[in-house]
Amino acid sequence: MRLSYDGDAHERLLERYREDAEPFPTETAMNFPPRNHWHEEVGLLKRLLFPRCWNADALVYDSSVVLNEIEKLGALVSRGVRPFSNGEPSEAVESVLDRLPELRDALKRDAEAAYKGDPAANSYIEILRSYPGFRAITIQRFAHMLYETGNTEYARELTEYGKTVTGIDIHPGAEIGEYFFIDHGTGVVIGETATVGDWVRIYQDVTLGALHFEEEEDDEKTLKKGYKRHPDIGDHVVIGAGTKVLGPVEIGDHVSIGANSWITEPVPDHTKVYVAEHPTLERKRQD
């Protein structure tokens, strides 16, 4: 079943393609080797958002081609949503498609954060094509838009797919601010009710998780749902590798948390937190 899209996202995306300037890719026909994954909607999303990076140069020149790709994406998303929906999902899906140009703008800011935050980053193209953190946030930001329409189950399918290809687990309900960067990324977990501010940098094996769970009053075997369980991270925060920030605690602005920290209490603005005494290593010769 093909979805007929009546909005103008295809025209606005075409305008944004033409506005691209260095350091984002501006050349066409770069002819990268294909990368095919089983989630076709994710492939379509990548091509719509950054066509020059995914051998989709035709989109850059013709809004009707962009419209065709948007309708393909819409049809796939509608098919994914429908089994979980009591009604026709077209209106909700169209509202998400309308936001694709703004999603692209947000992801360009994420790419900027990655380039500025990683000494190993050589180009924006490298980030757009190969960085697992960028791929994970691409999928999560799109899934979050679906989550906001109430289509939470299919949104979760998308982020679970993102986890399988990146090792990064961001729940679609998490609210992520601008200029977000996950470096390396393997083992990162961000829970459903977490919020993350602007210019936040996270390293591998970080958890923004729950400290404990409440049970439903009428069923001791069922955990309570729909309440605040995860941290709120402020702006301009760096969270080092292996750190666990647990529970509904507030981390202020301009905070630096060192590697392997265990945070279960609020951290005020302009604070550095780190493990003061690391375990002592002993060496013994083996004869």
VOGU-954932 format. One record per residue: x, y, z of N, C-alpha, C in turn; residue number from 1. Coordinates in pm, whole numbers, plus 50000, padded with zeros to 5 digits. Each point is the difference from the previous one (the first is absolute). Example, Ala and Ser with C-alpha at 12.3 -4.5 7.8 and 13.67 -1.06 7.14 Angstrom:
% residues 2
ATOM   nxx   nyy   nzz  caxx  cayy  cazz   cxx   cyy   czz  nr
ATOM 51319 49431 50780 49911 50119 50000 50090 50120 50000   1
ATOM 49965 50105 49928 50082 50119 50006 49923 50109 50073   2
% end
This chain:
% residues 287
ATOM   nxx   nyy   nzz  caxx  cayy  cazz   cxx   cyy   czz  nr
ATOM 50084 49880 50000 49916 50120 50000 50088 50124 50000   1
ATOM 49977 50088 49905 50081 50122 49989 49933 50112 50078   2
ATOM 50078 50075 50075 49948 50115 50072 50011 50123 49913   3
ATOM 49889 50073 49988 50000 50126 49925 50029 50114 50097   4
ATOM 50111 50068 49979 50042 50106 50090 49962 50135 49940   5
ATOM 49928 50082 50078 49948 50128 49949 50076 50121 50054   6
ATOM 50103 49979 50080 50074 50111 50056 50104 50055 49904   7
ATOM 50088 50085 50053 50102 50063 49915 50142 49971 50047   8
ATOM 50018 49893 50077 50134 49968 50049 50097 49976 49885   9
ATOM 49952 49945 49888 50089 49973 49888 50058 50130 49942  10
ATOM 49918 50106 49995 50049 50129 49952 50099 50060 50098  11
ATOM 49970 49989 50131 50088 50058 50101 50131 49922 50011  12
ATOM 49994 49866 49982 50124 49923 49999 50087 50038 49881  13
ATOM 49938 50015 49883 50075 50039 49881 50071 50134 50023  14
ATOM 49930 50095 50063 50063 50129 50031 50120 49981 50091  15
ATOM 49988 49911 50099 50109 49978 50093 50118 49931 49932  16
ATOM 49974 49908 49908 50111 49938 49926 50080 50109 49928  17
ATOM 49929 50094 49939 50067 50103 49921 50071 50103 50087  18
ATOM 49960 50010 50126 50064 50093 50093 50127 49943 50063  19
ATOM 50026 49870 49981 50116 49938 50062 50129 50070 49957  20
ATOM 50089 50013 50095 50131 50059 49974 50103 49926 50082  21
ATOM 50126 50015 49964 50107 49939 50078 49986 50039 50148  22
ATOM 50027 49907 50091 50067 49871 49984 49909 49882 49966  23
ATOM 49870 50023 49980 49912 49892 49957 50023 49973 49852  24
ATOM 49973 49876 49955 50026 49966 49860 49912 50082 49905  25
ATOM 50061 50052 49896 49928 50077 49898 50013 49939 49861  26
ATOM 50092 49908 49984 50017 49935 49870 49897 49888 49984  27
ATOM 49966 49971 49875 49913 49888 49970 50081 49893 49928  28
ATOM 49936 49885 49980 50064 49888 49930 50129 49956 50066  29
ATOM 50002 49995 50134 50120 49952 50069 50009 49847 49995  30
ATOM 49888 49934 49975 49998 49855 49971 50066 49916 50109  31
ATOM 49945 50007 50120 50048 49916 50109 49958 49855 49977  32
ATOM 50073 49904 50056 49956 49861 49992 49869 49983 50077  33
ATOM 49908 49916 49951 49870 49986 50066 50010 49932 50135  34
ATOM 49912 50042 50090 49984 49934 50130 49852 49971 50017  35
ATOM 49964 49876 49992 49861 49961 50009 49970 49934 50133  36
ATOM 49894 50046 50069 49957 49942 50125 49854 49958 49987  37
ATOM 49956 49913 50087 49867 49943 49984 49888 50095 50036  38
ATOM 50025 50109 50071 49898 50100 50027 50000 50101 49886  39
ATOM 49914 49977 49903 49999 50085 49881 49966 50145 50034  40
ATOM 49914 50021 50102 49963 50137 50033 50119 50080 50052  41
ATOM 50094 49934 50067 50119 50071 50048 50088 50041 49881  42
ATOM 50011 49912 49902 50075 50036 49879 49938 50118 49928  43
ATOM 49868 49999 49987 49931 50114 49938 50022 50128 50080  44
ATOM 49992 49988 50131 50019 50117 50085 50140 50059 49980  45
ATOM 50103 49915 49998 50136 50048 49980 50014 50072 49866  46
ATOM 49941 49944 49894 50010 50062 49868 49925 50133 49995  47
ATOM 49885 50008 50065 49924 50124 50000 50070 50110 50079  48
ATOM 50065 49962 50108 50062 50101 50085 50134 50049 49946  49
ATOM 50080 49908 49943 50131 50038 49948 50024 49927 49867  50
ATOM 49929 50041 49895 50004 49925 49873 50139 49991 49938  51
ATOM 50081 50103 50015 50132 49997 49937 50090 49893 50061  52
ATOM 49973 49963 50125 50083 49900 50068 49956 49858 49970  53
ATOM 49884 49983 49938 49946 49865 49980 49958 49975 49856  54
ATOM 50077 50059 49906 49981 49975 49857 49857 50027 49954  55
ATOM 49940 50107 50052 49863 50036 49965 49997 50140 49939  56
ATOM 50091 50024 49906 50016 50133 49944 49874 50053 49932  57
ATOM 49917 49912 49949 49879 50045 49930 49911 50083 50090  58
ATOM 50005 49975 50130 49916 50076 50093 50040 50146 50006  59
ATOM 50128 50028 49975 50051 50136 50014 49945 50092 49892  60
ATOM 49955 49943 49888 49963 50081 49885 49850 50011 49977  61
ATOM 49920 49911 50059 49860 49992 49960 49913 49969 50122  62
ATOM 49913 50093 50036 49915 49979 50117 49900 49886 49979  63
ATOM 49966 49971 49874 49907 49889 49976 50065 49866 50036  64
ATOM 50132 49990 49982 50071 49880 50041 50004 49992 50153  65
ATOM 50019 50116 50064 49996 50003 50146 49862 49957 50049  66
ATOM 49896 50053 49936 49863 49963 50038 49978 49850 49987  67
ATOM 50050 49942 49893 49984 49856 49979 50065 49921 50113  68
ATOM 50120 50042 50040 50069 49931 50109 49928 50021 50134  69
ATOM 49947 50120 50021 49924 50026 50123 49877 49910 50006  70
ATOM 49934 49983 49887 49881 49916 49999 50035 49853 50022  71
ATOM 50115 49957 49949 50046 49863 50028 50025 49982 50150  72
ATOM 50069 50099 50059 50026 49994 50143 49868 50001 50078  73
ATOM 49909 50087 49961 49872 50007 50068 49922 49870 49994  74
ATOM 50005 49934 49885 49930 49873 49986 50059 49894 50092  75
ATOM 50132 49994 50009 50065 49903 50087 49972 50028 50147  76
ATOM 50006 50128 50037 49973 50036 50139 49854 49971 50035  77
ATOM 49909 50032 49909 49858 49969 50023 49980 49850 50019  78
ATOM 50068 49922 49920 49990 49854 50013 50054 49954 50135  79
ATOM 50106 50065 50048 50054 49963 50129 49912 50041 50116  80
ATOM 49933 50115 49986 49916 50053 50107 49866 49928 50009  81
ATOM 49944 49965 49884 49860 49952 49994 49970 49883 50092  82
ATOM 50085 49898 50014 49965 49889 50089 49981 50041 50146  83
ATOM 50057 50115 50039 49988 50046 50138 49892 50106 50017  84
ATOM 49937 50041 49889 49909 50113 50002 49856 49954 49988  85
ATOM 49911 50068 50074 49857 49969 49991 49934 50070 49882  86
ATOM 50064 50104 49949 49943 50075 49890 50096 50009 49883  87
ATOM 49970 50089 49908 50084 50021 49883 50118 50090 50039  88
ATOM 50123 49955 49981 50116 50076 50048 50047 50110 49906  89
ATOM 49934 50020 49886 50054 50091 49898 50023 50141 50053  90
ATOM 49908 50052 50082 50015 50136 50050 50124 50013 50087  91
ATOM 50020 49903 50090 50117 50004 50087 50128 49987 49919  92
ATOM 50002 49909 49903 50119 49980 49918 50030 50125 49919  93
ATOM 49897 50063 49946 50023 50121 49921 50057 50111 50087  94
ATOM 49956 50008 50125 50054 50104 50089 50149 49978 50024  95
ATOM 50044 49874 50002 50142 49969 50016 50075 50035 49871  96
ATOM 49944 49964 49886 50065 50032 49873 50016 50151 49982  97
ATOM 49904 50077 50049 50008 50146 49992 50122 50054 50073  98
ATOM 50050 49926 50097 50111 50049 50083 50137 49955 49949  99
ATOM 50004 49932 49885 50128 49953 49948 50101 50112 49975 100
ATOM 49958 50116 49944 50100 50106 49982 50060 50048 50132 101
ATOM 49917 50011 50103 50050 50042 50131 50089 49893 50062 102
ATOM 49966 49873 49976 50084 49890 50046 50138 50009 49936 103
ATOM 50004 50028 49872 50128 50014 49930 50083 50113 50061 104
ATOM 49936 50112 50031 50071 50112 50062 50059 49958 50135 105
ATOM 49922 49926 50080 50047 49955 50132 50120 49907 49985 106
ATOM 49996 49913 49901 50109 49904 49981 50127 50068 49948 107
ATOM 49986 50107 49926 50119 50075 49959 50068 50063 50121 108
ATOM 49919 50041 50098 50059 50052 50123 50069 49887 50079 109
ATOM 49941 49880 49998 50066 49886 50065 50132 49967 49933 110
ATOM 50003 50008 49867 50125 49973 49928 50106 50104 50037 111
ATOM 49958 50124 50016 50094 50105 50042 50058 49969 50138 112
ATOM 49911 49955 50091 50047 49966 50135 50099 49885 49995 113
ATOM 49975 49902 49913 50091 49887 49988 50136 50045 49946 114
ATOM 49998 50085 49899 50126 50046 49942 50081 50081 50101 115
ATOM 49933 50089 50073 50069 50084 50097 50042 49923 50124 116
ATOM 49927 49891 50030 50025 49926 50123 50089 49880 49988 117
ATOM 50046 49969 49878 50084 49881 49981 50127 50037 49924 118
ATOM 50115 49995 50064 50125 50031 49930 50028 49907 49883 119
ATOM 49938 49881 50001 50024 49904 49892 49912 50024 49879 120
ATOM 49903 50091 50008 49910 50026 49887 50072 50079 49892 121
ATOM 50001 49946 49880 50070 50065 49889 49909 50081 49910 122
ATOM 49871 49965 49994 49907 50071 49913 49857 49973 50044 123
ATOM 49909 50085 49954 49859 49979 50028 49949 49876 49927 124
ATOM 50052 49974 49881 49956 49881 49926 50033 49874 50078 125
ATOM 50117 49996 50061 50038 49886 50083 49898 49980 50113 126
ATOM 49958 50108 50062 49903 49991 50109 49865 49952 49949 127
ATOM 49953 50059 49890 49868 49966 49947 49992 49855 49955 128
ATOM 50110 49946 49950 49996 49864 49945 50042 49892 50100 129
ATOM 50086 50033 50095 50061 49890 50075 49987 50008 50151 130
ATOM 49965 50113 50057 49998 50011 50145 49877 49930 50059 131
ATOM 50019 49902 50087 49884 49930 50058 49912 50091 50083 132
ATOM 50062 50097 50071 49920 50093 50079 49908 50083 49912 133
ATOM 50050 50040 49882 49917 50080 49910 49887 49915 49943 134
ATOM 50028 49874 49967 49893 49914 49948 49895 49976 50108 135
ATOM 50045 49977 50123 49906 49973 50108 49909 50120 50026 136
ATOM 50056 50122 49999 49916 50116 50027 49911 50032 49881 137
ATOM 50043 49967 49878 49913 50017 49884 49873 49917 50017 138
ATOM 50017 49873 50033 49885 49911 50017 49917 50044 50121 139
ATOM 50067 50035 50111 49925 50036 50121 49920 50129 49979 140
ATOM 50056 50099 49935 49926 50125 49982 49875 49976 49914 141
ATOM 50012 49918 49897 49884 49968 49918 49899 49919 50082 142
ATOM 50049 49901 50074 49911 49918 50083 49933 50084 50108 143
ATOM 50072 50099 50053 49942 50085 50104 49881 50079 49946 144
ATOM 50009 50042 49874 49887 50071 49939 49879 49908 49993 145
ATOM 50020 49874 49966 49891 49903 50001 49948 49977 50141 146
ATOM 50091 49991 50095 49964 49981 50141 49908 50113 50046 147
ATOM 50030 50122 49957 49920 50115 50041 49859 49996 49943 148
ATOM 49978 49927 49891 49866 49985 49944 49923 49888 50068 149
ATOM 50063 49929 50094 49934 49889 50068 50030 49864 49940 150
ATOM 50080 49997 49894 50034 49873 49935 50129 49945 50061 151
ATOM 49990 49962 50126 50119 49966 50078 50058 49865 49964 152
ATOM 49914 49905 49964 50051 49864 49976 50088 49994 49876 153
ATOM 49953 50059 49891 50080 49998 49878 50125 50086 50016 154
ATOM 49986 50111 50075 50118 50082 50029 50106 49917 50070 155
ATOM 49956 49913 50092 50094 49914 50071 50065 49899 49904 156
ATOM 49925 49950 49904 50059 49910 49901 50117 50067 49929 157
ATOM 49982 50126 49964 50105 50071 49928 50125 50017 50086 158
ATOM 49983 50041 50126 50118 50020 50084 50066 49868 50037 159
ATOM 49922 49893 50008 50061 49869 50024 50084 49958 49880 160
ATOM 49954 50032 49880 50082 49974 49881 50128 50084 50007 161
ATOM 49985 50127 50042 50118 50084 50015 50100 49939 50096 162
ATOM 49950 49938 50106 50091 49937 50096 50074 49883 49937 163
ATOM 49933 49923 49915 50066 49883 49941 50114 50040 49908 164
ATOM 49992 50117 49937 50105 50039 49905 50103 50094 50062 165
ATOM 49974 50053 50120 50095 50094 50061 50046 49960 50139 166
ATOM 49925 49914 50069 50031 49970 50139 49958 50110 50095 167
ATOM 49922 50096 49952 49954 50115 50079 49850 49988 50017 168
ATOM 49953 50006 50125 49859 49977 50033 49940 50130 50054 169
ATOM 49932 50076 49913 49932 50122 50043 49850 49977 49983 170
ATOM 49927 50004 50108 49856 49981 49993 49937 50113 49919 171
ATOM 49899 49971 49920 49938 50107 49919 49934 50108 50084 172
ATOM 49968 49969 50127 49939 50101 50085 50096 50101 50055 173
ATOM 50129 49971 50000 50099 50093 50055 50000 50130 49921 174
ATOM 50011 50113 50072 50001 50131 49936 50145 50049 49991 175
ATOM 50049 50010 49878 50141 50033 49976 50009 50141 49943 176
ATOM 50084 50083 50061 50017 50137 49955 50086 50011 49875 177
ATOM 50037 50123 49966 50077 50027 49879 50150 49978 50022 178
ATOM 50072 49981 49891 50145 49982 50001 50038 49884 50092 179
ATOM 49941 49885 49974 50022 49881 50082 50102 49910 49933 180
ATOM 50092 49945 50079 50105 49915 49944 50029 49883 50093 181
ATOM 49992 49880 49947 50046 49879 50069 50126 49953 49931 182
ATOM 50112 49999 50070 50127 49957 49942 50021 49851 50030 183
ATOM 50045 49927 49901 50016 49853 50006 49863 49935 50018 184
ATOM 49943 50007 50117 49858 49969 50015 49962 49863 50049 185
ATOM 50083 49899 49980 49961 49864 50036 49959 49994 50147 186
ATOM 49882 49945 50025 49952 49982 50136 49927 50118 50060 187
ATOM 49982 50108 49926 49925 50115 50052 49852 49963 50011 188
ATOM 49939 50035 50113 49857 49978 50023 49939 50130 50053 189
ATOM 49893 50046 49936 49927 50119 50044 49854 49963 50012 190
ATOM 49945 50011 50121 49867 49953 50030 49888 50091 49951 191
ATOM 49880 49948 50007 49881 50064 49944 49974 50140 50054 192
ATOM 50014 50021 50129 49963 50129 50059 50120 50092 50023 193
ATOM 50114 49966 49940 50117 50087 50009 49981 50123 49913 194
ATOM 50057 50112 50044 50009 50119 49917 50146 50041 49993 195
ATOM 50041 50049 49885 50139 50038 49976 49999 50138 49938 196
ATOM 50080 50092 50054 50004 50136 49952 50083 50017 49874 197
ATOM 50041 50123 49972 50077 50033 49880 50150 49985 50028 198
ATOM 50072 49966 49894 50146 49986 50007 50042 49900 50108 199
ATOM 49940 49883 49994 50036 49892 50092 50083 49897 49924 200
ATOM 50110 49958 50060 50088 49898 49940 50008 49881 50094 201
ATOM 49974 49882 49945 49996 49876 50077 50096 49900 49938 202
ATOM 50070 49925 50083 50093 49899 49951 49944 49859 50023 203
ATOM 50075 49902 49955 49952 49862 50000 49966 49950 50140 204
ATOM 49905 49906 50004 49962 49929 50123 49939 50091 50106 205
ATOM 49944 50112 49959 49929 50089 50093 49854 49955 50009 206
ATOM 49945 50002 50121 49860 49970 50020 49930 50119 50065 207
ATOM 49894 50047 49937 49907 50095 50062 49876 49918 50031 208
ATOM 50000 49936 50117 49902 49896 50027 49922 50022 50129 209
ATOM 49924 49898 50036 49920 50001 50122 50080 49940 50115 210
ATOM 49979 50054 50120 50068 49948 50119 49922 49884 50060 211
ATOM 49869 50012 50003 49914 49892 50048 49864 50015 49934 212
ATOM 49916 49898 50012 49870 50000 49937 49889 49987 50105 213
ATOM 49891 50071 49975 49883 49988 50086 49907 49892 49944 214
ATOM 49925 49937 50090 49905 49898 49958 49859 50058 50000 215
ATOM 49916 49945 49914 49859 50037 50001 49937 49960 50134 216
ATOM 49910 50083 50050 49941 49974 50131 49918 49872 50003 217
ATOM 49934 49966 49888 49909 49887 49999 50064 49871 49948 218
ATOM 50129 50005 49968 50064 49880 49945 50149 50008 50029 219
ATOM 50046 49924 50097 50139 50009 50042 50097 49948 49896 220
ATOM 49950 49930 49901 50089 49946 49896 50009 50093 49879 221
ATOM 49924 50109 49998 50000 50093 49886 50066 50131 50040 222
ATOM 50100 50042 49924 50067 50126 50029 49915 50116 49949 223
ATOM 49998 50107 50075 49924 50120 49967 50054 50064 49873 224
ATOM 49909 50056 49921 50038 50064 49875 49964 50148 50004 225
ATOM 50061 50076 49911 49959 50137 49978 50041 50100 50107 226
ATOM 50108 49977 50071 50045 50098 50097 50148 50031 49975 227
ATOM 50047 50110 50058 50136 50046 49977 50101 49908 50068 228
ATOM 50090 49942 49923 50096 49903 50052 50145 50035 49967 229
ATOM 50022 50090 49905 50134 50021 49945 50047 50144 50019 230
ATOM 50129 50024 49983 50058 50132 50031 49962 50110 49901 231
ATOM 50021 50123 50046 49991 50119 49916 50141 50060 49992 232
ATOM 50053 50008 49879 50136 50049 49977 49992 50142 49945 233
ATOM 50074 50092 50058 49997 50139 49957 50077 50025 49872 234
ATOM 50031 50127 49975 50074 50041 49880 50150 49998 50025 235
ATOM 50076 49977 49893 50147 50003 50005 50053 49903 50107 236
ATOM 49960 49874 49984 50039 49895 50095 50082 49895 49926 237
ATOM 50106 49953 50062 50081 49889 49949 49991 49886 50100 238
ATOM 49968 49880 49950 49987 49882 50086 50099 49895 49952 239
ATOM 50097 49968 50085 50110 49911 49962 49960 49854 49990 240
ATOM 50086 49922 49936 49974 49859 49971 49973 49922 50128 241
ATOM 49901 49912 49993 49971 49911 50111 49917 50060 50112 242
ATOM 49962 50124 49988 49925 50067 50107 49855 49956 50001 243
ATOM 49943 49988 50120 49860 49966 50018 49933 50116 50074 244
ATOM 49903 50063 49935 49919 50104 50063 49861 49940 50017 245
ATOM 49959 49977 50125 49883 49916 50025 49895 50073 50082 246
ATOM 49875 49981 49959 49888 50058 50071 49964 50137 49947 247
ATOM 49889 50059 50048 49954 50130 49952 50077 50116 50062 248
ATOM 50131 49999 49982 50086 50104 50057 50027 50107 49894 249
ATOM 50030 50120 50046 50030 50111 49912 50150 50026 49995 250
ATOM 50052 50001 49878 50141 50036 49977 49999 50140 49940 251
ATOM 50067 50094 50063 49993 50140 49959 50074 50031 49872 252
ATOM 50009 50127 49968 50070 50048 49880 50151 50007 50026 253
ATOM 50075 49984 49893 50147 50012 50007 50057 49904 50105 254
ATOM 49960 49875 49991 50046 49896 50092 50088 49902 49923 255
ATOM 50108 49957 50062 50088 49897 49944 50003 49882 50097 256
ATOM 49962 49883 49950 49998 49879 50083 50106 49905 49947 257
ATOM 50096 49967 50083 50111 49916 49958 49960 49855 49979 258
ATOM 50088 49926 49936 49973 49860 49966 49972 49917 50124 259
ATOM 49909 49902 49981 49968 49899 50103 49940 50059 50127 260
ATOM 49938 50116 49989 49932 50058 50116 49864 49934 50019 261
ATOM 49951 50008 50124 49870 49942 50037 49921 50115 50061 262
ATOM 49899 50051 49927 49928 50120 50041 49855 49964 50033 263
ATOM 49961 50022 50125 49861 49976 50041 49943 50122 50074 264
ATOM 50075 50109 50005 49956 50123 50065 50019 50117 49904 265
ATOM 49925 50109 50019 50011 50115 49910 50142 50057 49998 266
ATOM 50037 50056 49884 50130 50066 49985 49972 50145 49958 267
ATOM 50046 50099 50076 49972 50140 49967 50079 50049 49879 268
ATOM 49962 50116 49951 50067 50063 49886 50150 50017 50029 269
ATOM 50077 50001 49891 50144 50031 50007 50073 49912 50103 270
ATOM 49976 49870 49987 50061 49904 50093 50073 49892 49922 271
ATOM 50116 49960 50052 50073 49885 49944 49989 49886 50101 272
ATOM 49959 49883 49951 49986 49881 50083 50094 49893 49945 273
ATOM 50075 49934 50088 50091 49895 49952 50031 49906 50116 274
ATOM 50050 49883 49965 50041 49902 50100 50134 50044 50056 275
ATOM 50004 50033 50130 50121 50058 50060 50111 49898 50016 276
ATOM 49964 49879 50038 50101 49898 50023 49968 49877 49915 277
ATOM 50081 49977 49902 49982 49883 49916 50060 49877 50070 278
ATOM 49950 49883 49967 50058 49878 50058 50149 49990 49971 279
ATOM 50074 49948 50097 50144 49983 49984 50028 49870 49925 280
ATOM 50081 50011 49897 50038 49882 49922 50133 49945 50053 281
ATOM 50004 49872 50016 50124 49935 50041 50050 49911 49887 282
ATOM 50131 49990 49990 50060 49916 49898 50085 49893 50067 283
ATOM 49988 49880 49951 50077 49888 50054 50062 49924 49885 284
ATOM 50129 49982 50009 50071 49929 49893 49958 49852 49997 285
ATOM 49978 49951 49881 49968 49858 49982 50122 49927 49949 286
ATOM 50049 49911 50076 50121 49926 49959 49960 49874 49923 287
% end
